[in-house]
Amino acid sequence: MNGIGAWLVARGIDVPDGPELVEAAVALGIIGLALIAGWAAARWIGPALVSMLGERTGFQGTPILPRIAPILRHLTIALMLAIANRLWPWSGLATLLIGLVWSIAAARGVIQILRGLRVVGGLAWAVGLFVFVAIFTRAVGGLTPVTELLDSLAVQVGSRRISLLDLVTITIAGVTLFAIARLTNKLIAHSISGSRAFDPTQKLLFQKLAGIAVVVIAFFVGIDLLSIDLTSLAIFSGAFGLAVGFGLQKTIGNLIAGIILLMDRSIKPGDVIVVGQSFGWVNKIGVRAVSVITRDGKEHLIPNENLMTQEVENWSFSDRDVRIRIPVTIAYSSDMALAQQLMMQAATDSPRVLKSPAPNVWMTAFAENGAAFEILVWINDPESGVGNVKSDVLNRLWRLFQDHGVEVPLPQRIVTMKPAPLDQPLRASDAALP
């Protein structure tokens, strides 16, 4: 070993001496303990943390839950090595070993967090690389050389100097604020949805307002962190105001209309509405449009502004009970009293027809082909369809009519031919006929 050391020294290669090797061995032992602690945290604490977050937060079914154990492992290793680096003035090879493992663990933890929050993979890896470089250079001597290098690579745009350090800072700040805003919005939305003090419409309104507030706060925090002078954006803000006034007026109008709809609760998720040719139940009220799902499974996106300016039928605004009219015509030769009893029986036997209010049968007219009746029934689940209730009642009624001899008339026309009088002379046009 002494021969190899002398050979390396003779060629200008610095070889650690005895105390430095001992310090490096101690550092390796601490790194080993940190790795064991990270593995134990992911193995024993990770599942319990996943279960708790799944029950008490809105992370159930999100990509971050499967990453909780790896995140816990990497952050535990990084935290222990950061404490070790702080408690003892390491030098030489020990500093290099601790800094390398510490920076790798922190970078991998950050990448797992960003990927769990649905940040684009390339952007997440770029932030992880920056974290690795920042922590490693800090561990081995400081960030000053790196920041000076990034700041030296710059271009002049007008009167402003833009360096690579500025771009890296903006990117890191933007990704960090995006992740924090997304996480905060998720927690607030879950907290509001679990509250019993609000109905579903109020919960949806407060969730949307909270989401807007989080975005606005994140924007101004980012402006403050990047030290951007808002007075320099005066011209841009004026142009943006004109764009909103002319090009984005429909978008802003739909946003405000959606908030108003949620505030006055005239239309709520689950309501059955009719707007123009669209009939269905409200799935959700978005920022731009209301999603209405029809019985055909089609989803109509109706702009919020249309619901504010057009006539809308809301079948479940104040009461979910809806009355359905089913027209029936029977022949005049049939027993009218028996036919009405059979109509009542068919309506009562239908499973979706309510017993209270009770069904009713009205005679509406003596029509051209027979006596016209209307069966009036009530349902309280219009989102399940109306035509299927009519079909069920009419099918039951047809079988009852067949069993009891009640006839449903067919269209009839009676043509009476009157012969011409014998003493009436023929017209010239009649004589010309063959």
C-alpha positions as CSV (number, residue, x, y, z in Angstrom):
1,M,0.0,0.0,0.0
2,N,2.9,2.4,0.8
3,G,4.4,1.6,-2.5
4,I,1.2,2.4,-4.4
5,G,0.8,5.6,-2.3
6,A,4.3,6.7,-3.1
7,W,3.8,5.9,-6.8
8,L,0.6,8.1,-6.8
9,V,2.3,10.9,-5.0
10,A,5.2,10.9,-7.4
11,R,2.7,11.5,-10.2
12,G,1.0,14.5,-8.5
13,I,-2.0,12.6,-7.2
14,D,-3.0,13.5,-3.6
15,V,-3.5,10.4,-1.5
16,P,-5.5,10.7,1.8
17,D,-3.5,10.1,4.9
18,G,-4.4,7.9,7.9
19,P,-6.8,10.3,9.8
20,E,-8.6,11.3,6.6
21,L,-9.2,7.7,5.8
22,V,-10.6,7.1,9.2
23,E,-12.9,10.1,8.8
24,A,-14.0,8.7,5.4
25,A,-14.7,5.3,7.0
26,V,-16.8,7.0,9.7
27,A,-18.6,9.0,7.0
28,L,-19.3,5.7,5.1
29,G,-20.7,4.3,8.4
30,I,-23.0,7.3,8.8
31,I,-24.1,6.9,5.1
32,G,-24.9,3.2,5.8
33,L,-27.0,4.1,8.8
34,A,-28.9,6.8,6.8
35,L,-29.6,4.2,4.1
36,I,-30.9,1.7,6.7
37,A,-33.0,4.4,8.3
38,G,-34.5,5.4,4.9
39,W,-35.3,1.8,4.1
40,A,-36.9,1.3,7.5
41,A,-39.0,4.5,7.2
42,A,-40.3,3.4,3.8
43,R,-41.0,-0.1,5.0
44,W,-42.7,0.6,8.3
45,I,-43.9,4.2,8.3
46,G,-44.7,4.4,4.6
47,P,-47.8,2.2,4.5
48,A,-49.3,3.9,7.6
49,L,-48.7,7.3,6.1
50,V,-50.3,6.2,2.8
51,S,-53.4,5.0,4.6
52,M,-53.7,8.1,6.7
53,L,-53.3,10.5,3.7
54,G,-55.8,8.4,1.7
55,E,-58.4,8.8,4.4
56,R,-57.9,12.3,5.6
57,T,-56.8,14.2,2.5
58,G,-57.9,14.3,-1.2
59,F,-55.0,12.2,-2.4
60,Q,-57.0,9.0,-2.9
61,G,-56.5,7.8,-6.4
62,T,-53.8,10.4,-7.2
63,P,-50.3,9.4,-8.5
64,I,-48.6,10.8,-5.4
65,L,-49.9,8.1,-3.0
66,P,-47.9,5.2,-4.6
67,R,-44.8,7.5,-4.3
68,I,-45.1,8.2,-0.6
69,A,-42.8,5.4,0.4
70,P,-40.0,6.3,-2.0
71,I,-40.3,10.0,-1.1
72,L,-40.1,9.1,2.6
73,R,-37.0,6.9,2.0
74,H,-35.1,9.6,0.0
75,L,-36.0,12.5,2.3
76,T,-35.1,10.5,5.4
77,I,-31.6,9.8,4.0
78,A,-31.2,13.4,2.9
79,L,-32.3,14.7,6.3
80,M,-29.9,12.5,8.3
81,L,-26.9,13.3,6.1
82,A,-27.8,17.0,6.3
83,I,-27.7,16.8,10.1
84,A,-24.4,14.9,10.0
85,N,-22.9,17.5,7.6
86,R,-24.0,20.2,10.0
87,L,-22.9,18.6,13.2
88,W,-19.2,17.9,12.2
89,P,-16.7,19.8,10.1
90,W,-16.0,17.1,7.6
91,S,-13.1,17.5,5.2
92,G,-11.6,15.8,2.2
93,L,-12.9,12.4,1.1
94,A,-15.6,12.3,3.8
95,T,-17.1,15.6,2.6
96,L,-17.2,14.3,-0.9
97,L,-18.9,11.0,0.1
98,I,-21.6,12.7,2.3
99,G,-22.3,15.4,-0.1
100,L,-22.7,13.0,-3.0
101,V,-25.2,10.7,-1.3
102,W,-27.0,13.6,0.3
103,S,-27.5,15.4,-3.0
104,I,-28.6,12.3,-4.8
105,A,-31.2,11.4,-2.1
106,A,-32.6,15.0,-2.1
107,A,-32.8,15.2,-5.9
108,R,-34.6,11.8,-6.1
109,G,-37.0,12.9,-3.4
110,V,-37.8,16.1,-5.2
111,I,-38.3,14.3,-8.5
112,Q,-40.7,11.8,-6.8
113,I,-42.7,14.7,-5.3
114,L,-43.0,16.6,-8.6
115,R,-44.0,13.5,-10.6
116,G,-46.6,12.7,-7.9
117,L,-48.0,16.2,-8.4
118,R,-48.2,15.6,-12.2
119,V,-45.3,17.9,-13.2
120,V,-43.9,17.1,-16.6
121,G,-41.2,14.5,-16.4
122,G,-38.5,16.5,-18.2
123,L,-39.2,19.5,-16.0
124,A,-39.2,17.4,-12.8
125,W,-35.8,15.9,-13.8
126,A,-34.4,19.4,-14.5
127,V,-35.4,20.6,-11.1
128,G,-33.9,17.4,-9.6
129,L,-30.6,18.1,-11.4
130,F,-30.5,21.6,-10.1
131,V,-31.2,20.4,-6.5
132,F,-28.3,17.8,-6.9
133,V,-25.9,20.5,-8.1
134,A,-26.9,23.0,-5.5
135,I,-26.6,20.6,-2.5
136,F,-23.4,18.9,-3.8
137,T,-21.6,22.2,-4.4
138,R,-22.8,23.5,-1.0
139,A,-21.5,20.3,0.7
140,V,-18.1,20.5,-0.9
141,G,-17.4,24.2,-0.7
142,G,-20.3,26.5,-1.6
143,L,-22.5,27.7,-4.4
144,T,-20.5,30.8,-5.3
145,P,-18.6,29.2,-8.3
146,V,-21.8,27.8,-9.7
147,T,-23.8,31.0,-9.4
148,E,-21.0,33.0,-10.8
149,L,-20.8,30.7,-13.8
150,L,-24.5,30.8,-14.5
151,D,-24.6,34.6,-14.1
152,S,-21.7,35.1,-16.5
153,L,-23.8,33.4,-19.3
154,A,-26.1,36.3,-20.2
155,V,-27.6,38.2,-23.1
156,Q,-28.6,41.8,-23.3
157,V,-32.3,42.4,-24.3
158,G,-32.8,46.2,-24.6
159,S,-31.9,47.7,-21.3
160,R,-32.3,44.5,-19.4
161,R,-29.6,41.8,-18.8
162,I,-30.9,38.2,-18.7
163,S,-28.6,35.6,-17.5
164,L,-28.8,31.8,-17.3
165,L,-29.0,32.2,-13.5
166,D,-32.2,34.3,-13.9
167,L,-33.8,31.7,-16.2
168,V,-32.9,28.9,-13.7
169,T,-34.2,30.9,-10.8
170,I,-37.5,31.6,-12.6
171,T,-37.9,28.0,-13.6
172,I,-37.2,26.7,-10.1
173,A,-39.5,29.3,-8.5
174,G,-42.3,28.6,-11.0
175,V,-42.2,24.8,-10.6
176,T,-42.0,25.1,-6.8
177,L,-45.0,27.5,-6.6
178,F,-46.9,25.3,-9.0
179,A,-46.4,22.2,-6.9
180,I,-47.2,24.1,-3.7
181,A,-50.3,25.7,-5.2
182,R,-51.5,22.3,-6.5
183,L,-50.9,20.6,-3.2
184,T,-52.6,23.5,-1.3
185,N,-55.6,23.5,-3.6
186,K,-56.0,19.7,-3.2
187,L,-56.0,19.9,0.6
188,I,-58.4,22.9,0.7
189,A,-60.8,21.2,-1.7
190,H,-60.8,18.0,0.3
191,S,-61.3,20.0,3.5
192,I,-64.3,21.8,2.0
193,S,-65.8,18.7,0.6
194,G,-65.7,17.0,4.0
195,S,-67.4,19.8,5.8
196,R,-71.0,19.3,6.9
197,A,-71.8,23.0,7.2
198,F,-72.3,23.5,3.4
199,D,-74.5,21.9,0.8
200,P,-73.0,20.5,-2.4
201,T,-73.5,23.7,-4.4
202,Q,-71.8,25.8,-1.7
203,K,-68.9,23.4,-1.5
204,L,-68.4,23.6,-5.2
205,L,-68.5,27.4,-5.1
206,F,-66.0,27.7,-2.2
207,Q,-63.7,25.1,-3.9
208,K,-63.6,27.2,-7.1
209,L,-63.1,30.5,-5.2
210,A,-60.3,28.9,-3.1
211,G,-58.6,27.6,-6.3
212,I,-58.7,31.1,-7.8
213,A,-57.4,32.6,-4.5
214,V,-54.5,30.1,-4.4
215,V,-53.5,30.9,-8.0
216,V,-53.6,34.7,-7.4
217,I,-51.5,34.4,-4.2
218,A,-49.0,32.1,-5.9
219,F,-48.7,34.7,-8.7
220,F,-47.9,37.6,-6.4
221,V,-45.6,35.5,-4.2
222,G,-43.7,34.6,-7.4
223,I,-43.5,38.2,-8.4
224,D,-42.1,39.1,-5.0
225,L,-39.6,36.2,-5.0
226,L,-38.3,37.2,-8.4
227,S,-38.2,40.9,-7.5
228,I,-40.1,41.9,-10.6
229,D,-41.1,45.5,-10.7
230,L,-44.9,45.7,-11.4
231,T,-44.6,49.2,-12.8
232,S,-42.7,47.7,-15.7
233,L,-45.8,45.7,-16.6
234,A,-48.0,48.8,-16.8
235,I,-48.1,48.8,-20.6
236,F,-48.6,45.0,-20.7
237,S,-51.5,45.3,-18.2
238,G,-53.1,47.9,-20.3
239,A,-52.9,45.8,-23.4
240,F,-54.2,42.8,-21.4
241,G,-57.1,44.9,-20.2
242,L,-58.0,45.7,-23.8
243,A,-57.7,42.0,-24.8
244,V,-60.1,41.1,-22.0
245,G,-62.5,43.9,-23.0
246,F,-62.6,42.7,-26.7
247,G,-61.3,39.2,-27.2
248,L,-61.9,37.6,-23.8
249,Q,-65.2,39.1,-22.9
250,K,-67.1,35.8,-23.5
251,T,-64.6,33.9,-21.4
252,I,-64.8,36.4,-18.5
253,G,-68.5,36.5,-18.9
254,N,-68.8,32.7,-18.6
255,L,-66.5,32.8,-15.6
256,I,-68.6,35.4,-13.8
257,A,-71.9,33.6,-14.9
258,G,-70.6,30.3,-13.4
259,I,-69.9,32.0,-10.1
260,I,-73.3,33.6,-10.0
261,L,-75.0,30.3,-10.8
262,L,-73.2,28.7,-7.9
263,M,-74.1,31.6,-5.6
264,D,-77.8,31.9,-6.3
265,R,-78.1,28.0,-6.5
266,S,-80.6,28.2,-9.4
267,I,-78.8,25.3,-11.1
268,K,-77.0,22.7,-9.0
269,P,-75.1,19.5,-9.9
270,G,-77.7,16.7,-10.1
271,D,-80.5,19.0,-11.3
272,V,-82.5,17.9,-14.4
273,I,-82.7,20.8,-16.8
274,V,-83.9,21.6,-20.3
275,V,-82.0,24.2,-22.3
276,G,-83.1,24.5,-26.0
277,Q,-82.8,21.0,-27.4
278,S,-80.6,19.7,-24.5
279,F,-82.3,17.7,-21.8
280,G,-80.4,15.9,-19.1
281,W,-79.0,16.1,-15.6
282,V,-76.2,18.5,-14.6
283,N,-73.0,16.7,-14.1
284,K,-70.8,19.6,-13.0
285,I,-70.6,23.4,-13.2
286,G,-67.2,24.4,-14.7
287,V,-65.4,27.7,-15.0
288,R,-66.5,28.0,-18.7
289,A,-69.5,25.7,-19.2
290,V,-72.0,23.5,-17.5
291,S,-71.8,19.8,-18.3
292,V,-75.3,18.2,-19.0
293,I,-75.4,14.5,-19.6
294,T,-78.4,13.3,-21.7
295,R,-80.1,9.9,-21.5
296,D,-78.2,8.9,-24.6
297,G,-74.9,9.3,-22.7
298,K,-74.0,12.4,-24.6
299,E,-72.4,15.2,-22.7
300,H,-73.5,18.7,-23.7
301,L,-71.2,21.6,-22.7
302,I,-73.5,24.6,-22.4
303,P,-71.7,28.0,-21.8
304,N,-72.6,29.5,-18.4
305,E,-73.7,32.7,-20.0
306,N,-76.4,30.9,-22.0
307,L,-77.9,29.7,-18.7
308,M,-78.0,33.2,-17.5
309,T,-79.7,34.8,-20.6
310,Q,-81.9,32.0,-22.0
311,E,-85.0,30.3,-20.6
312,V,-84.1,27.2,-18.6
313,E,-86.5,24.5,-17.4
314,N,-85.2,23.1,-14.1
315,W,-87.3,20.1,-13.2
316,S,-85.7,19.7,-9.7
317,F,-85.2,23.3,-8.6
318,S,-87.5,23.4,-5.6
319,D,-89.0,19.9,-5.8
320,R,-87.9,16.7,-7.5
321,D,-91.4,15.5,-8.1
322,V,-92.3,15.7,-11.9
323,R,-95.6,15.0,-13.5
324,I,-95.8,13.1,-16.7
325,R,-98.8,13.2,-19.1
326,I,-99.5,10.0,-21.1
327,P,-102.2,10.4,-23.8
328,V,-104.5,7.4,-24.5
329,T,-107.4,7.1,-27.0
330,I,-110.1,4.3,-26.9
331,A,-112.9,3.4,-29.1
332,Y,-116.4,4.8,-28.4
333,S,-117.7,1.2,-28.3
334,S,-115.5,0.4,-25.2
335,D,-116.6,0.5,-21.6
336,M,-115.4,3.9,-20.5
337,A,-115.5,3.2,-16.8
338,L,-113.6,-0.1,-17.2
339,A,-111.0,1.6,-19.4
340,Q,-110.3,4.3,-16.8
341,Q,-109.9,1.6,-14.1
342,L,-107.4,-0.2,-16.3
343,M,-105.5,3.0,-16.9
344,M,-105.3,3.6,-13.1
345,Q,-104.1,0.0,-12.6
346,A,-101.4,0.3,-15.3
347,A,-100.1,3.5,-13.8
348,T,-100.2,2.2,-10.2
349,D,-98.3,-1.0,-11.1
350,S,-95.4,0.9,-12.7
351,P,-92.5,0.7,-10.3
352,R,-91.2,4.3,-10.7
353,V,-94.7,6.0,-10.4
354,L,-95.2,7.5,-7.0
355,K,-98.0,6.5,-4.8
356,S,-98.2,10.1,-3.4
357,P,-99.1,12.2,-5.3
358,A,-101.4,9.5,-6.6
359,P,-101.9,8.9,-10.4
360,N,-105.0,10.3,-12.0
361,V,-106.9,9.7,-15.3
362,W,-108.7,12.6,-17.1
363,M,-111.0,12.5,-20.1
364,T,-109.8,15.3,-22.3
365,A,-111.9,15.3,-25.4
366,F,-114.3,13.4,-27.7
367,A,-111.9,13.1,-30.5
368,E,-112.4,12.3,-34.2
369,N,-111.5,8.6,-33.8
370,G,-112.4,7.9,-30.2
371,A,-112.5,9.2,-26.6
372,A,-109.2,10.9,-25.6
373,F,-107.8,10.4,-22.0
374,E,-104.6,11.5,-20.2
375,I,-102.9,9.4,-17.5
376,L,-101.2,11.7,-15.1
377,V,-98.4,10.1,-13.1
378,W,-95.6,11.5,-10.8
379,I,-92.0,10.5,-10.5
380,N,-89.1,11.8,-8.3
381,D,-86.1,10.6,-10.4
382,P,-86.3,12.5,-13.7
383,E,-82.6,12.0,-14.3
384,S,-83.5,8.3,-14.9
385,G,-85.6,9.3,-17.9
386,V,-89.2,10.1,-18.8
387,G,-89.8,8.1,-22.0
388,N,-89.1,4.8,-20.2
389,V,-91.9,5.5,-17.7
390,K,-94.4,6.2,-20.5
391,S,-93.3,3.1,-22.3
392,D,-93.8,0.9,-19.2
393,V,-97.2,2.3,-18.4
394,L,-98.4,1.9,-22.0
395,N,-97.1,-1.7,-22.3
396,R,-99.0,-2.6,-19.1
397,L,-102.1,-0.8,-20.3
398,W,-102.0,-2.6,-23.7
399,R,-101.9,-6.1,-22.0
400,L,-104.8,-5.0,-19.7
401,F,-106.8,-3.7,-22.7
402,Q,-106.3,-7.0,-24.5
403,D,-107.4,-9.1,-21.5
404,H,-110.6,-7.0,-21.0
405,G,-111.6,-6.3,-24.6
406,V,-111.0,-2.6,-24.6
407,E,-110.3,-1.4,-28.2
408,V,-107.8,1.1,-29.3
409,P,-109.3,2.8,-32.4
410,L,-107.7,3.0,-35.8
411,P,-108.2,6.1,-38.0
412,Q,-111.4,5.8,-39.9
413,R,-113.0,7.7,-42.8
414,I,-116.6,7.3,-44.0
415,V,-117.3,8.5,-47.5
416,T,-121.0,8.9,-48.5
417,M,-121.8,8.9,-52.3
418,K,-124.9,10.8,-53.2
419,P,-126.5,10.0,-56.7
420,A,-127.3,13.0,-58.9
421,P,-131.1,13.7,-59.4
422,L,-132.6,12.2,-62.6
423,D,-134.1,15.5,-63.8
424,Q,-130.8,17.4,-63.5
425,P,-129.3,18.0,-67.0
426,L,-125.8,17.0,-67.7
427,R,-123.1,19.7,-67.8
428,A,-120.9,20.0,-70.8
429,S,-117.9,18.9,-68.8
430,D,-119.7,15.8,-67.7
431,A,-120.8,14.9,-71.2
432,A,-117.2,15.1,-72.4
433,L,-116.2,12.3,-70.0
434,P,-116.0,8.8,-71.6
